[in-house]
Amino acid sequence: MSLLEDLHWRYATKKMNGEKVPQEKVDYILRAAQMAPSSSGLQQYKIIVITDKALLEKIKSISYNQSQITDCSHLLVFAAWDGYSEERISGVFNYMMDERGLPHSTMDDYKNTILTLYATLGKDWEAHHAAKQSYISFAMAIAAAAEQKVDATPIEGFLPDKLDELLKLKGSGYKSTVLLPLGYRDEANDWLVNMKKVRTPQADFITEMTLADAADVEEMPVMPSLGSFTRK
Ligand SMILES: Cc1cc2nc3c(=O)[nH]c(=O)nc-3n(C[C@H](O)[C@H](O)[C@H](O)COP(=O)(O)O)c2cc1C
């Protein structure tokens, strides 16, 4: 099956049947999530995997009682950094340079540039920026699950503050962003399973533009070239 066929097969499963997903499929989905690109390669998020039924019951109670939380096989909780710091960013870049056999200082100019930029944007922006990166990983997990014929329901319908408290994320530097229960559809009891998949018509979704369609912006800022920070 092609990726497009897999994406047509998948849907936001409303009723799961409780069947276990084999560990190798879960590992494959987690690996795909780990391979997601992220801004500056920081991977400013992580995934918490939960199978404990008693804990899942508690999470369901703060997730509008959505049954997929307890009928799934594995619940993936995506959690992103609550902000940036020199220590956090250096930690990632130093590890990257060690893996590539390069001196830690290789990324110093780039690191200082992003730290200076982030400082002007504020802590809320930082948390939001990190959360957006976690959604890219989340989308990779959704696509990988579809490829493995594992059902997955994207879930934003939960109380993040309460979940952060329950999972001891408060004070850890992470905030929960989104949930992904993995499991198998309960064909007989899921009202959505045979519904037509509906998307915005292609003509409305995709716009092609040329300079003739663009605004006549007189003054464009002069920007430094990013490559000069990353290449030595
Ligand atoms: C970020 C995000 C949050 C969502 N939250 C929920 C949710 O809490 N519960 C739910 O049943 N579906 C949720 N959905 C599923 C969407 O409603 C669904 O993906 C959309 O209607 C398209 O349908 P499809 O995924 O079946 O193709 C969410 C989807 C996304 C991407």
The ligand as a Gaussian input file, in Angstrom:
#p B3LYP/6-31G(d) Opt

LIG

0 1
 C       -4.562000      17.861000      17.120000
 C       -5.806000      17.038000      16.984000
 C       -6.649000      16.879000      18.076000
 C       -7.769000      16.052000      18.005000
 N       -8.507000      15.792000      19.130000
 C       -9.460000      14.830000      19.080000
 C      -10.103000      14.387000      20.276000
 O       -9.851000      14.875000      21.380000
 N      -10.995000      13.375000      20.161000
 C      -11.301000      12.779000      18.968000
 O      -12.120000      11.851000      18.947000
 N      -10.732000      13.207000      17.814000
 C       -9.810000      14.194000      17.849000
 N       -9.184000      14.582000      16.695000
 C       -9.540000      13.926000      15.438000
 C      -10.092000      14.873000      14.346000
 O      -11.400000      15.244000      14.648000
 C       -9.962000      14.137000      13.019000
 O       -8.607000      13.864000      12.781000
 C      -10.535000      14.944000      11.860000
 O      -11.907000      15.130000      12.015000
 C      -10.260000      14.272000      10.532000
 O      -10.799000      12.978000      10.509000
 P       -9.929000      11.667000      10.313000
 O       -8.730000      11.770000      11.251000
 O      -10.837000      10.545000      10.721000
 O       -9.496000      11.590000       8.901000
 C       -8.090000      15.431000      16.765000
 C       -7.245000      15.630000      15.666000
 C       -6.117000      16.397000      15.767000
 C       -5.196000      16.515000      14.585000

